[in-house]
Amino acid sequence: MITWGTNVRANYFNDNYITDDYAKRLKEVGLKFLTFGAESGSDRVLKLLHKDITVEQLLRTAKTCADAGITPLYSWMIGIPGQSKMEMRSNISLMNEINEICPDALHTTNWIFRPMPGGDLYETTLSLGLKEPKSLLEWANFGVDKEENTGSYSISAFKWIEDPLFVQFLSKFTPAIRTTPKKIQNFRFSLISNYQSLFMKHGTALL
C-alpha cells in the first residue's frame, strides 16, 4: 500500500465533509499525515489573515487526527501587522493544547510574517513604512539578514513590529518554548542563557 499525505484546510473537518469515520477510512488507504496552515492561536488574527478558520476548528482537526491515527503538521506565523505580544504567545498555547489532544502532532516554528504584493495586509505594511523592493534582485534579497548571513529574515525593515527582539526570540526558540513538563527545568536554563546572550549583544533594548 502507498502511504501519502496532503495539505488540507481546518474548516474541512466538519459533520458534512471530513468526519471522524471518513478520516479513519483515509488512514486505511494509506494517509500518513495532513498539513494545516494554522498560523495563529487567536481568532482575531485568523480573521485579519482572512483564513476563514477558527481556533475551535483547529482543535477539532487534532482530535480527528488523533482518533484516526493520522499525524497532523501545523504551520505558524508571528510579526503580523497589528498582532499583539499576547496574540503571538497564543500560538504557543494552542500548539500545546493541540498536543494534549494529539501527542503526535508536529509544528513548524513561528515563522516571521513576510509581506508580499497583493491583498490588504501588504498595503497596510506599505502605509506603516515598508520600503518596497523595486527590482527582481531586491525582491530576491528582501528580508535576508545580511548582518549575520544566516539566511534568516531580518525584521529591521518591518516598521510595524514594535519589539523586533521579542519577535526574533519567539521565532527562534519556539521549539524550546514548546517543551514537555519533564524538560521545563532544562528549558528555563536554556532560556536564561539565550536571553543573557541577547542582552550582551543588544543591551537594555531587551528590558
Secondary structure, 3 states (H helix, E strand, C coil): CCCEEEECCHHHCCCCCCCHHHHHHHHHCCEEEEEEEEECCCHHHHHHCCCCCCHHHHHHHHHHHHHHCCEEEEEEEECCCCCCHHHHHHHHHHHHHHHHHCCCCEEEEEEECCCCCCCHHHHHHHHCCCCCCCCHHHHHCCCECCCCCCCCECCCCCCCCCCHHHHHHHHHCHHHHCCCHHHHHHHHHHHHHHHHHHHHHHHHHHC
